[in-house]
Amino acid sequence: MQEKMFIIKPSASSCGRGIRVVQGNKKINSKEDCIVSVYLDKPLLINNKKFDMRVYVLVTSFHPLRAYMYQEGLARFATEEYSNDPAVLKNKFVHLTNFSINKRNTNFVKNEGKSANNTEYVASGDHDETTNEDLD
């Protein structure tokens, strides 16, 4: 049985800096605050690559709740095929979808249009408004 994996993210960082995936119950030596989460070792994949999706929402009121979902969102992809093999835990191109990291991979394809990139895609949908009357 494979040991659990954890993802460690510095709490005061951005663009994928300082993120690492570790296996087992290793002691975390960190001089800064960090967030530790159980790493999903069997994530959903598209074309055998990890991805994340961003949906943007504007909240204009909390009482009553009024929120607007933007028509376009963003899907970001890793540039290497996913594997939960411990030998590739340090390969950030496999485990992270951050643009700032993946643009350094030789497999990266620069976006020349709205959907010409293999690491970021714009997703469109219908404009939607949600108010607290719509919630159960």
N, CA, C and O of each residue as an XYZ file, in Angstrom:
544
protein
N       0.837     -1.183      0.000
C       0.000      0.000      0.000
C       0.887      1.254      0.000
O       1.843      1.359      0.769
N       0.546      2.192     -0.876
C       1.338      3.414     -0.996
C       1.017      4.359      0.165
O      -0.137      4.496      0.571
N       2.067      5.010      0.691
C       1.877      5.976      1.764
C       1.094      7.181      1.255
O       1.134      7.505      0.068
N       0.376      7.845      2.175
C      -0.339      9.061      1.814
C       0.634     10.129      1.359
O       1.781     10.188      1.803
N       0.146     10.975      0.458
C       0.947     12.096     -0.006
C       0.312     13.381      0.523
O      -0.898     13.449      0.740
N       1.152     14.401      0.726
C       0.700     15.693      1.223
C       1.267     16.778      0.331
O       2.369     16.648     -0.202
N       0.499     17.855      0.170
C       0.990     19.014     -0.565
C       1.198     20.129      0.458
O       0.328     20.402      1.285
N       2.346     20.758      0.388
C       2.730     21.809      1.327
C       2.847     23.115      0.548
O       3.593     23.211     -0.427
N       2.087     24.127      1.001
C       2.083     25.429      0.333
C       2.426     26.508      1.340
O       1.763     26.616      2.372
N       3.448     27.310      1.067
C       3.735     28.452      1.947
C       2.527     29.398      1.942
O       1.955     29.670      0.886
N       2.147     29.892      3.107
C       0.951     30.735      3.168
C       1.179     32.136      2.608
O       0.211     32.801      2.241
N       2.400     32.599      2.529
C       2.689     33.951      2.022
C       3.474     33.869      0.722
O       4.536     34.479      0.599
N       2.960     33.122     -0.247
C       3.672     32.951     -1.502
C       2.669     32.942     -2.650
O       1.461     32.874     -2.427
N       3.173     33.011     -3.870
C       2.310     32.984     -5.049
C       3.073     32.357     -6.206
O       4.269     32.085     -6.104
N       2.368     32.133     -7.298
C       2.971     31.636     -8.550
C       3.639     30.275     -8.377
O       4.566     29.951     -9.119
N       3.191     29.480     -7.423
C       3.732     28.142     -7.236
C       5.041     28.077     -6.478
O       5.597     26.992     -6.308
N       5.552     29.215     -6.017
C       6.826     29.226     -5.301
C       6.703     28.485     -3.975
O       5.780     28.731     -3.199
N       7.628     27.588     -3.725
C       7.704     26.886     -2.452
C       6.746     25.715     -2.288
O       6.761     25.059     -1.246
N       5.913     25.434     -3.287
C       4.982     24.310     -3.176
C       5.744     23.015     -3.393
O       6.575     22.913     -4.296
N       5.454     22.030     -2.559
C       6.074     20.710     -2.744
C       5.106     19.618     -2.340
O       4.200     19.827     -1.532
N       5.317     18.452     -2.919
C       4.535     17.257     -2.608
C       5.468     16.298     -1.894
O       6.569     16.024     -2.373
N       5.029     15.780     -0.738
C       5.845     14.838      0.025
C       5.025     13.590      0.303
O       3.794     13.612      0.269
N       5.724     12.518      0.574
C       5.062     11.242      0.842
C       5.341     10.802      2.265
O       6.447     10.978      2.776
N       4.327     10.225      2.904
C       4.503      9.652      4.236
C       4.424     10.677      5.339
O       3.944     11.793      5.141
N       4.897     10.290      6.489
C       4.823     11.127      7.684
C       6.143     11.829      7.958
O       6.638     11.808      9.085
N       6.711     12.447      6.937
C       7.977     13.147      7.105
C       7.765     14.426      7.898
O       6.733     15.083      7.764
N       8.731     14.772      8.712
C       8.665     16.005      9.479
C       8.865     17.180      8.529
O       9.736     17.159      7.660
N       8.043     18.194      8.715
C       8.125     19.384      7.868
C       9.035     20.396      8.539
O       8.733     20.899      9.622
N      10.145     20.689      7.892
C      11.063     21.709      8.392
C      10.821     22.976      7.578
O      11.263     23.092      6.435
N      10.122     23.905      8.178
C       9.812     25.138      7.488
C       9.965     26.303      8.446
O       9.501     26.258      9.585
N      10.626     27.349      7.965
C      10.814     28.539      8.788
C       9.644     29.506      8.637
O       9.568     30.508      9.348
N       8.731     29.206      7.708
C       7.588     30.079      7.491
C       6.286     29.298      7.662
O       6.269     28.069      7.606
N       5.201     30.037      7.871
C       3.895     29.399      7.983
C       3.556     28.725      6.671
O       3.887     29.234      5.600
N       2.888     27.567      6.752
C       2.503     26.862      5.546
C       1.179     26.139      5.766
O       0.735     25.939      6.897
N       0.577     25.764      4.678
C      -0.673     25.013      4.685
C      -0.347     23.613      4.190
O       0.268     23.448      3.136
N      -0.757     22.608      4.949
C      -0.509     21.213      4.576
C      -1.851     20.546      4.348
O      -2.726     20.591      5.213
N      -2.019     19.931      3.193
C      -3.259     19.245      2.848
C      -2.944     17.850      2.350
O      -1.869     17.598      1.805
N      -3.893     16.946      2.541
C      -3.752     15.612      1.947
C      -3.821     15.800      0.433
O      -4.719     16.474     -0.071
N      -2.882     15.212     -0.281
C      -2.795     15.337     -1.737
C      -3.637     14.248     -2.373
O      -3.487     13.074     -2.036
N      -4.517     14.620     -3.286
C      -5.335     13.629     -3.992
C      -4.443     12.877     -4.966
O      -3.970     13.443     -5.951
N      -4.217     11.608     -4.689
C      -3.301     10.844     -5.549
C      -3.997     10.248     -6.768
O      -3.333      9.657     -7.620
N      -5.328     10.390     -6.871
C      -6.072      9.935     -8.053
C      -6.995     11.064     -8.521
O      -8.217     10.948     -8.422
N      -6.415     12.152     -9.029
C      -7.234     13.306     -9.437
C      -7.942     13.063    -10.767
O      -7.587     12.144    -11.506
N      -8.939     13.888    -11.066
C      -9.533     13.883    -12.391
C      -8.467     14.374    -13.366
O      -7.693     15.278    -13.051
N      -8.435     13.775    -14.541
C      -7.428     14.137    -15.543
C      -8.103     14.419    -16.879
O      -9.155     13.860    -17.187
N      -7.492     15.280    -17.655
C      -7.880     15.490    -19.047
C      -6.633     15.230    -19.872
O      -5.594     15.851    -19.649
N      -6.735     14.310    -20.830
C      -5.578     13.901    -21.640
C      -4.409     13.483    -20.747
O      -3.253     13.775    -21.055
N      -4.712     12.799    -19.644
C      -3.729     12.294    -18.680
C      -2.954     13.401    -17.967
O      -1.866     13.156    -17.446
N      -3.504     14.615    -17.939
C      -2.827     15.723    -17.268
C      -3.734     16.316    -16.197
O      -4.952     16.382    -16.359
N      -3.107     16.753    -15.083
C      -3.852     17.444    -14.030
C      -4.328     18.782    -14.547
O      -3.713     19.378    -15.432
N      -5.427     19.247    -13.988
C      -5.966     20.546    -14.360
C      -6.685     21.158    -13.170
O      -7.042     20.464    -12.217
N      -6.889     22.446    -13.238
C      -7.788     23.096    -12.293
C      -8.651     24.062    -13.084
O      -8.288     24.499    -14.175
N      -9.797     24.383    -12.512
C     -10.738     25.274    -13.179
C     -11.010     26.469    -12.279
O     -11.190     26.326    -11.070
N     -11.037     27.632    -12.878
C     -11.346     28.859    -12.148
C     -12.646     29.417    -12.707
O     -12.797     29.604    -13.914
N     -13.571     29.677    -11.807
C     -14.823     30.324    -12.146
C     -14.851     31.619    -11.354
O     -14.641     31.618    -10.142
N     -15.111     32.720    -12.040
C     -15.062     34.027    -11.391
C     -16.463     34.511    -11.061
O     -17.371     34.449    -11.890
N     -16.625     34.998     -9.825
C     -17.920     35.444     -9.330
C     -17.744     36.818     -8.698
O     -16.782     37.058     -7.970
N     -18.675     37.711     -8.981
C     -18.706     39.032     -8.362
C     -19.860     39.046     -7.367
O     -21.011     38.826     -7.745
N     -19.557     39.303     -6.098
C     -20.591     39.412     -5.069
C     -20.801     40.892     -4.814
O     -19.887     41.595     -4.382
N     -22.028     41.366     -5.089
C     -22.332     42.784     -4.912
C     -23.082     43.058     -3.618
O     -23.184     44.210     -3.197
N     -23.611     42.014     -2.979
C     -24.340     42.195     -1.726
C     -24.379     40.874     -0.979
O     -24.477     39.806     -1.584
N     -24.302     40.959      0.340
C     -24.435     39.756      1.168
C     -25.806     39.670      1.829
O     -26.272     38.575      2.141
N     -26.462     40.819      2.046
C     -27.792     40.846      2.665
C     -28.675     41.777      1.867
O     -28.668     42.969      2.173
N     -29.426     41.356      0.885
C     -29.554     39.967      0.454
C     -28.357     39.558     -0.410
O     -27.687     40.399     -1.010
N     -28.111     38.273     -0.456
C     -27.001     37.778     -1.273
C     -27.301     38.008     -2.742
O     -28.352     37.617     -3.251
N     -26.343     38.658     -3.421
C     -26.446     38.855     -4.858
C     -25.071     38.606     -5.452
O     -24.099     39.286     -5.121
N     -25.007     37.622     -6.331
C     -23.726     37.251     -6.938
C     -23.903     37.063     -8.435
O     -24.929     36.563     -8.896
N     -22.889     37.471     -9.187
C     -22.898     37.342    -10.645
C     -21.744     36.455    -11.060
O     -20.598     36.697    -10.683
N     -22.045     35.429    -11.834
C     -21.006     34.536    -12.342
C     -20.604     35.016    -13.732
O     -21.455     35.196    -14.604
N     -19.315     35.220    -13.933
C     -18.814     35.659    -15.221
C     -19.011     34.565    -16.261
O     -18.999     33.377    -15.937
N     -19.193     34.978    -17.515
C     -19.404     34.016    -18.596
C     -18.163     33.188    -18.884
O     -18.266     32.034    -19.300
N     -17.003     33.768    -18.668
C     -15.767     33.048    -18.969
C     -15.053     32.648    -17.688
O     -15.057     33.383    -16.700
N     -14.445     31.476    -17.723
C     -13.613     30.990    -16.634
C     -12.284     30.577    -17.221
O     -11.981     30.897    -18.371
N     -11.496     29.876    -16.448
C     -10.167     29.501    -16.899
C      -9.853     28.085    -16.441
O     -10.093     27.733    -15.286
N      -9.322     27.283    -17.335
C      -8.831     25.949    -16.985
C      -7.322     25.954    -17.214
O      -6.850     26.359    -18.276
N      -6.566     25.501    -16.209
C      -5.101     25.456    -16.319
C      -4.659     23.999    -16.247
O      -5.220     23.208    -15.489
N      -3.661     23.653    -17.033
C      -3.195     22.272    -17.121
C      -1.713     22.152    -16.787
O      -0.927     23.062    -17.051
N      -1.350     21.021    -16.207
C       0.061     20.662    -16.058
C       0.600     20.351    -17.452
O      -0.176     20.063    -18.363
N       1.900     20.406    -17.625
C       2.490     20.168    -18.953
C       3.083     18.770    -19.104
O       3.579     18.421    -20.175
N       3.036     17.971    -18.047
C       3.506     16.579    -18.113
C       2.371     15.659    -17.668
O       1.537     16.053    -16.852
N       2.334     14.443    -18.197
C       1.297     13.486    -17.808
C       1.417     13.146    -16.336
O       2.516     13.047    -15.790
N       0.251     12.967    -15.695
C       0.195     12.721    -14.262
C       0.681     11.313    -13.914
O       0.429     10.352    -14.640
N       1.373     11.221    -12.803
C       1.782      9.955    -12.213
C       1.892     10.173    -10.707
O       2.373     11.212    -10.255
N       1.440      9.180     -9.932
C       1.618      9.272     -8.479
C       2.813      8.437     -8.022
O       2.934      8.107     -6.842
N       3.686      8.102     -8.956
C       4.921      7.382     -8.648
C       5.803      8.278     -7.774
O       6.070      9.421     -8.145
N       6.259      7.779     -6.617
C       7.112      8.590     -5.740
C       8.358      9.150     -6.434
O       8.910     10.157     -5.990
N       8.799      8.515     -7.506
C       9.997      8.974     -8.215
C       9.776     10.323     -8.905
O      10.748     11.007     -9.228
N       8.510     10.726     -9.140
C       8.252     11.996     -9.823
C       7.598     13.034     -8.908
O       7.057     14.027     -9.395
N       7.639     12.820     -7.605
C       7.025     13.765     -6.671
C       7.611     15.171     -6.772
O       6.907     16.153     -6.534
N       8.876     15.275     -7.117
C       9.535     16.589     -7.197
C       9.342     17.269     -8.554
O       9.747     18.417     -8.736
N       8.728     16.565     -9.500
C       8.513     17.150    -10.826
C       7.274     18.040    -10.784
O       6.148     17.546    -10.846
N       7.481     19.341    -10.679
C       6.363     20.287    -10.565
C       5.528     20.347    -11.832
O       4.355     20.716    -11.769
N       6.098     19.994    -12.988
C       5.351     20.005    -14.238
C       4.276     18.913    -14.262
O       3.341     18.992    -15.058
N       4.395     17.911    -13.413
C       3.422     16.825    -13.300
C       2.325     17.197    -12.308
O       1.150     16.922    -12.550
N       2.703     17.819    -11.194
C       1.793     17.987    -10.067
C       1.153     19.368     -9.926
O       0.149     19.500     -9.226
N       1.700     20.390    -10.565
C       1.164     21.742    -10.409
C       0.642     22.270    -11.742
O       1.161     21.936    -12.807
N      -0.393     23.099    -11.658
C      -0.980     23.679    -12.865
C      -0.649     25.161    -12.998
O      -1.151     25.819    -13.909
N       0.171     25.691    -12.126
C       0.507     27.114    -12.146
C       1.177     27.504    -13.466
O       2.143     26.876    -13.900
N       0.642     28.552    -14.091
C       1.210     29.061    -15.338
C       2.670     29.453    -15.143
O       3.513     29.168    -15.993
N       2.968     30.111    -14.016
C       4.329     30.599    -13.753
C       5.355     29.478    -13.746
O       6.520     29.704    -14.074
N       4.942     28.285    -13.380
C       5.844     27.133    -13.355
C       5.886     26.457    -14.718
O       6.964     26.210    -15.259
N       4.708     26.157    -15.277
C       4.647     25.373    -16.508
C       5.199     26.092    -17.724
O       5.599     25.432    -18.683
N       5.238     27.422    -17.724
C       5.796     28.136    -18.880
C       7.287     27.862    -19.046
O       7.851     28.153    -20.100
N       7.932     27.307    -18.024
C       9.370     26.981    -18.105
C       9.636     25.590    -18.689
O      10.782     25.241    -18.971
N       8.580     24.802    -18.869
C       8.739     23.443    -19.400
C       8.934     23.501    -20.913
O       8.317     24.320    -21.595
N       9.785     22.636    -21.423
C      10.008     22.586    -22.877
C       8.748     22.132    -23.618
O       8.629     22.381    -24.818
N       7.802     21.470    -22.936
C       6.543     21.051    -23.554
C       5.502     22.172    -23.597
O       4.430     22.002    -24.179
N       5.812     23.299    -22.991
C       4.868     24.407    -22.946
C       4.655     24.980    -24.336
O       5.609     25.166    -25.091
N       3.399     25.261    -24.672
C       3.054     25.888    -25.942
C       2.440     27.234    -25.624
O       1.424     27.308    -24.933
N       3.052     28.307    -26.127
C       2.568     29.662    -25.845
C       1.193     29.873    -26.453
O       0.931     29.455    -27.581
N       0.315     30.524    -25.697
C      -1.037     30.817    -26.149
C      -0.999     31.938    -27.184
O      -0.609     33.066    -26.881
N      -1.405     31.613    -28.402
C      -1.438     32.620    -29.470
C      -2.847     33.130    -29.710
O      -3.048     34.049    -30.504
N      -3.818     32.547    -29.036
C      -5.214     32.947    -29.178
C      -5.971     32.516    -27.942
O      -5.367     32.087    -26.958
N      -7.289     32.624    -27.982
C      -8.079     32.302    -26.798
C      -7.951     30.843    -26.371
O      -8.041     30.548    -25.180
N      -7.742     29.917    -27.317
C      -7.682     28.513    -26.917
C      -6.556     27.761    -27.604
O      -6.672     26.557    -27.833
N      -5.473     28.440    -27.936
C      -4.368     27.817    -28.660
C      -3.291     27.259    -27.753
O      -2.279     26.760    -28.246
N      -3.472     27.327    -26.445
C      -2.437     26.930    -25.492
C      -2.762     25.569    -24.889
O      -3.929     25.276    -24.629
N      -1.768     24.745    -24.665
C      -2.054     23.461    -24.042
C      -2.044     23.531    -22.522
O      -2.193     22.497    -21.871
N      -1.874     24.716    -21.931
C      -1.895     24.806    -20.473
C      -2.990     25.712    -19.939
O      -3.308     25.629    -18.752
N      -3.579     26.569    -20.752
C      -4.672     27.418    -20.289
C      -5.729     27.525    -21.374
O      -5.415     27.756    -22.542
N      -6.980     27.355    -20.979
C      -8.100     27.472    -21.897
C      -9.144     28.380    -21.283
O      -9.364     28.352    -20.072
N      -9.787     29.184    -22.112
C     -10.883     30.019    -21.645
C     -12.165     29.234    -21.848
O     -12.412     28.699    -22.929
N     -12.975     29.166    -20.810
C     -14.247     28.458    -20.886
C     -15.368     29.478    -20.831
O     -15.368     30.353    -19.965
N     -16.328     29.377    -21.750
C     -17.441     30.317    -21.778
C     -18.727     29.620    -21.383
O     -18.901     28.422    -21.607
N     -19.619     30.388    -20.794
C     -20.933     29.875    -20.416
C     -21.901     31.018    -20.363
O     -21.550     32.153    -20.685
N     -23.127     30.732    -19.957
C     -24.150     31.767    -19.859
C     -23.950     32.602    -18.615
O     -23.529     32.091    -17.577
N     -24.251     33.887    -18.717
C     -24.217     34.791    -17.565
C     -25.297     34.343    -16.592
O     -26.410     34.021    -17.008
N     -24.983     34.319    -15.309
C     -25.925     33.832    -14.318
C     -25.892     34.732    -13.095
O     -24.823     35.168    -12.667
N     -27.050     35.006    -12.538
C     -27.147     35.768    -11.302
C     -27.786     34.859    -10.253
O     -28.776     34.180    -10.525
N     -27.213     34.855     -9.066
C     -27.766     34.060     -7.967
C     -28.087     34.977     -6.814
O     -27.250     35.782     -6.405
N     -29.286     34.867     -6.288
C     -29.661     35.633     -5.100
C     -30.040     34.644     -4.000
O     -30.192     33.449     -4.252
N     -30.190     35.153     -2.783
C     -30.484     34.246     -1.676
C     -31.862     33.580     -1.832
O     -32.113     32.559     -1.192
N     -32.754     34.128     -2.658
C     -34.047     33.475     -2.889
C     -33.868     32.176     -3.666
O     -34.730     31.300     -3.604
N     -32.759     32.038     -4.399
C     -32.520     30.850     -5.222
C     -31.886     29.718     -4.418
O     -31.792     28.593     -4.910
N     -31.448     29.997     -3.187
C     -30.723     29.004     -2.403
C     -31.661     28.197     -1.527
O     -32.651     28.724     -1.018
N     -31.355     26.927     -1.349
C     -32.135     26.071     -0.438
C     -31.632     26.188      0.954
O     -32.163     25.544      1.859
